[in-house]
């Protein structure tokens, strides 16, 4: 079996207790819970970043038209 890369993360006793409780409630191993939390958060933040970047590009594409249709005093 091939070894997978890993990381070491340090937690306070309270943080670790909360993770253990959550893992127990969900019926999963703490490693699985930590993995899922980290990857879901990264995916969510990256999707949000791409959405915002796309929205900015979209808005900038219509900026000249908007400024033409709604002069400074009418905004």
Order of alpha helices (4+ residues) and beta strands (2+ residues): alpha-alpha
